[in-house]
């Protein structure tokens, strides 16, 4: 989750700001050596690879803030979030891959960072690598699992996340359905929201909103990162030395990075990424074979799909996009249920020949699963288009109604899962609609401009 803050370091870079400002910021970064004595590492590829790590550190958060944002309990000193970020060699694209914290992993032989005890290779959940061997074991484990050589390491915590969002003036998030999680205190109604640092922390931490749990949370984190890129790019931060210094200082105050990530690298990134926008970024999660893989002594883990994951990381090593960009479509209204999941039967409620065919074709082109066989039905002088639905499918009905501006919704018990649309004389067009993340491509990839608020 705080990895979103880490990404802002890369996005902020230092475009046009100057060597002196960045040199001053560099001195505030705590340094670690995650590559010490590492052997048999993967060969380097094209582009630049960062491992961005979010920990559950909260030492600088006040007791009142901990209570307000429900940050009670002792931290586990493990990684709450891990993301692999690849910057293309031409610096025109950033590919961000979420690595589930509960991923089944095999730790290489190592020395425990806390006790000094020697451990042979053994299975764990991926987030335990940090607790047992700190940044170095985390990097070793990720490189072993992905075959991707990590060039730089960046670690941030709760504190830097909240301060960065507040310094940027908040981040805009859209949701088509209510989001409520009693564990974090998140409570968002459908629509567009401007989140401050604390509210944003609730948003990216929540994992009890639906059955998707941690996987759904990763998609929300990706959506947040795209929104953060958009706010950074549109707020003039990169061209305002004072604003840049404020934001970067907030990010770096609680950050840790490898010794090689210094002034030179920040300046190079900044110059290369001046034109960076949400469309320049793509987000994906590691393909999974099994979501409830039970391991004795560890519990429930998620197991990667070996073949698909291999293909994904090969694309990263070869500096290729994770998926071809989908064709540009008109701006669409966010809905709760994807059109592809909604079955529709169209009726013509007017004397106008061919209206049923027109409505059926328009709904189908928008993605709805129509019968392709419109019928004549009901009154022949219907003025207002009517959508009838079974109350058990009310979310689908609302999503369909969003595509038919001005229509009337009527609940009919026992109708079943098929929506019925009776076109009236008021029909003019079908509005484009989409579910959140419904346009994810191969590897579940989505570009930043597809998930930010329109």
N, C-alpha and C positions, 0 to 999 in steps of 0.2 A: 504493500500500500504506500509506504513512504517512498517507494521506488519512483513514484510519480515526481516527487521532489528531486530525486537524483537525476531523472531525465531532464529536468529543467536546467541543471548544470550544463548538460550537453547542448540544449537548445539556446540557453543564454549565451554560452560561449563567451566571446568578447568582441563581437563584430563592431568595429569602428570605435571601440571604447579606449583602447590604448594600453600600452605595456605597463605603465606605472600603476594604473588602477588594478589590473589583474594581478600584478606582483604583490600588491598589498593584500589582496584577497587570499592569495595562495598561502601566505604565512599563517592563516587562521585554520587551515585544514590539518586535522590530526592524521598522522601518517601510519600506515601499516605495511607489512611486507608479505603479501599473500603468495608470492612466487619464490620464496626463499628455499633453496636447495631442491627445487622441483626438477625431476628427471622424467625422461620418456614422455614429454609433452606432445600433443598433436602438432603437426606441421602448420605453420601460419598460412592463412589464405589471403584473399584480397579484401580490402576494406579494413575496418577497425571494430573489434568486439569488446564490449563492456559487460561485466557482470554487475548488475545493480541489485543491491541487497537491502531489504527493509527489516530492521530488528524491532523488538518490542521494548526498546529502551524508553524510559519515561522519567528519568531522574530529575529533570529540570521542570517538569510539569507540576504546578501547585496542587495541594490537596483539594482545593475547591474545583479545579479543572478536572482532576481525576474523578471526583464524584459526579460532576456535571456530564462528562463524556464517558462515564462508566468504564474507567480504566483501573478498576480495583484489582487486587491480587498481585502476587509477586511475578515479575517477568521471568520467562523461561530461559532467557539468554540464548534464544535460538532465532533463526531467520523466519520472520512471519511471511515474507514475500521474496521471491527471487525472479528476476527477469534477465534474459540475455538480449542485449541490444546490439544490433549490427549496423554500423554506418557504412554505406557503400563507398567504394573507392573514389567515386566522383562527388561524394558528399551530397547527392541529390535525394537520397532515400534512407530512412531509418526503419529497420525491421525489428520489432519488439516481440519476443516470445516469452510467454508466461510459463514458468516451471512450477507445477503444483507443489505446495509445501509437503503434502502427504504422499508424494511420489515414492514408490518402492525404489530403494537405492542400495547399492553395495559399496560400503565405505572401504577404501584401500587401507592397508595396514598403516598405523599412525601412533603418535604419542598424544595422550589426552592433554588438552590445553590447560586444564585446571589441576589435575592430580599428577600429571607426569607419567601416568601408567601407560605401558605399551599395550596396544591392541592389535590383534590380527584382523584381517578383512572380515567384515560381518554385515548383515543386512540391517537397515534402519529406514525410517522415513527421512526424506531429503533434508528437511529442516533441522534434523538432529546433527548434521555434519558440523554446523557452526558451534553447537554446544560442546561437542567433543574435541574439535580441533581448530576452532576459530576460522578466520578468513582463508587461511592456507588450505585446510582440509575441505572447505566449501568449494574453493576453486578446483582443487584436485578432483573432487567427486563430480563436479559439473563437467569438467573436461573429459573425464573418463566416460560419462554417460552420453555426452553429445559428440565427442570427437572434434569439438571446436576449441581452438586455442584462444584463451582469454588474454586480451592485451592490457586492459585496465580494470580495476576494481573500485567500486564506489559504494559506500554504506551510509545510510541515513536512518533517523529514528523519528518517533512521534513529534518531538519538539520542532525539528527543522521543517517537518511537513506543515504543521499548523502555522508557523511563522511565515513560511513562504507564501502560502495561499493568502494570508491576511495582507502581506506586503504588496501582492499583486492586485489587491482590491477584490478578492473573491473569484470564484470560477463558476461559470454557467453550466448547469446540468439539466437535461430533459428526461422525463419519464412518461411513458404512456399508461402506466398503472401505478396505483398507490404502493409506496415502499415503507413498510413499518417493521421495525425490529426492536423488540423490547430489550434485547441484550446490549445494544449499543445506544438506544434512544432515538434511532433514525425514524422520522415520521414525515414523509413527503407525499403530498397529493399529486395526482396526475398533472403534468404541465411543466413549465420551465421555472427553475429555481436558481437564485444566486447564492452560492454556499460560501460561508466564511471558513476559516481554518478549522474550527471545531466541528462545524456541520459537515465539512468535507471529510474529516477524519471518521465521523460516523458512517458516511456513505461508503468509503472504501474498506472499512472494517466489517461491515454487515455481511453475515453469512447465514442468517436464519430467516431469510425473506421467502424462500421457496425450497423445493426439493433439490435445487441445483447446488445448494450449500457453497463449498469453496470454489467450485467451477463457475457458478454464477457470479460470485464475488470477483473472480479474476476478470470476467467480462466487464463488470462495472469499473474495476480499476483501469482497464484499458480505455474505457470510455472517458474516465476522468483524465487520464494522461493526454488523450486527444484534445480535450477541452482546455487543459493546461497549456498545451502547445498553442492552441488558438488564442487564448488570452495573452500569452507572452508575445506572440507575433503581432497581435493587433493593438497592444497597449503602448507601443513605442519604447518598451524597455531597452531593446537592443541599441537604440540610437540616443538614449538619454543617460549620460554617465552617472548622474546622481541616483536615478531610479535603478539603474543596473546594479550599482554598488549596494543599494539597500536590499534588493532581492537576492543578489548573489551572497551577500553576507548572511542573510537569513538561512539560505540553503546550506552554506558551508560551516555555520556556527556549530552544528552538531554532526558534521559529516566526517567520515574517515575515507581516505583514498590511498592507493598505492603510491610509492615514491616517484614513479615515472609520470604521474599526471600532474604536470606543473604549468607554469606560465606559458611556455612555448606551445604545449598541446592545447591549452584553452584558447589561445589566440588563433591558432590554426583552425580549430573547430569553429570559432566565431566567424572568421572571415569566410569559411566555406559554407556556413549555414545562415547567412544573412537573409536569404530568400526562403527559409524554411517555413512551411505552412502545414496544417493538418493533413492535406493531401500528400505531403511528402513522407508521411509515416504509415506503416502498416502493422497491424497487431494480430497475433495468433497465439494459440495455446498448444502445447505438445499433444498430439493425437493419443488417445487412450484406448487400450484394449479392454481394461476392466476397471470399474470404479470402486468395487468393494473387495479388492484382493486381500484375503486374510493371511496374515503372517504370524506364526506362533511367537509370542513374546513381544510383538509389536502392535498387533491389532489390524484394523482396516486400513489399507493403503490403496493408492491408485497406480495401476500398472500401465506403462507406456506401450503403445502399439509399435513394436520393434521396427517393422518395415516402413511404416509411414513416418515415424520419427527419424529414421535413417535418411529418408528422402528429404525431409524438411531441413535437417542440419547439413546435408550435402549442398542444398541450395544456398544456405548461408555461407558455407565455405567457398562456394563458387561465385559469391557476390551476385546471386540472382534474386529477383523478387520472389516472395513466397507463393504468390499466385498472380495470374494476369489480372490487370485492372478490369473490373466489369464495365460495360458500356455506360456512359453517362445517361442517367434517367432524370425526368423532371423532379423537382422537389416534392417530397411525399410527406403526408401527415403521419405521425407516429401513432400506432394502434397497439392494443394489448395482445391480440391474436394475429398471427401471420395470415394473409389472404389465402395462401396455399392450403391452410388447414380448414377452410370454411367452405362447405358444400352449399351451392345456391341453385334454386329453381326459379326461373324468371317467368312472369306472366305479363301479358299485355292487357292493361286495364283501360285502353282507349280505342277509338275507331281507326287510329293511325296504323296503316299497314307497315309491317316490318319493324315496329318499335321494339317488340320483344327481342328480335334478333340483334338489333343495335345495342340494347342494354346488356344482353348476354355476352356479346363480343367485347364490349367495353369492360365489363367486369372480369372477363377471362384474361384480357390483355393486361389488366392490373394485377393479376395473380390469383384471383378467386377460382375455386374449383366448380365451375358451372356445369350444368347438365348438357349444354349445347343443344338443347331441345326446348326452346321457349314455348309456352302455351298461352292460349287465350283463357281468361278466367275472371270471374267476378263482374262488377259493373263495367260497362263500356264507356263510361263518361267520368272516370276517376281523374280528379284534378291533381291530387297530391300522392306521390309515390309512397307505397306502404311496404314496410318490412315486418313480416310476422315471424315469430320465433318461439321456441320452447324456453321457458324461464331457466331451465337447466343449462342452456347455452347462451346466457345473457352477455358474457364477455365477447363471444363471437358476433352476436347481434350488434353490439355497440361498435365493433370494429368495422362491420359491414356498413352500418349507418354512416360512419365517418366518410365512406366513399360515395355516399349518395346525399349530398347537401340538401337539407330541407325535408327529408323524408320523415314519415311517421313510423314509430316503433310500436308494435302491438304484440303483447305476450299471449301465446296460445298454448295452454297446458297439453302435453301429450303429442305435440307436433313432431318431436324427434329432433335429430341433429341437423337436418337440412333446413336452411333459411329459405323463406319464400319472399321474393321481391315482385310486387305488382306495380308495374310502371304506370305513372300517371302523366297527364299532359304537361306537368311542370318539369319533367325530366329534361335536362340539357346536356349533362356530361357526368362521367365518373371521375371522382377525384383520386389521384394517386395516393395510396397508403402503403405503409410498411411497418412491420414489427421491428422492435429494437434488435439490431444485429441480424436481421433476416437475410442480409445480402452477404453473409460470410462465405468465402470461397474455399478453395482447397486449404487444408489444415485449419479450417475455421477462420481464415484470414479476413480481416476487414481493414479498410484504410481509414485514417483519422477523420477525413472529411465526411465519411459515411455515418459516423456516430456522434459528431458534435451537433449542437442545436442548430437548426437551419437559420 
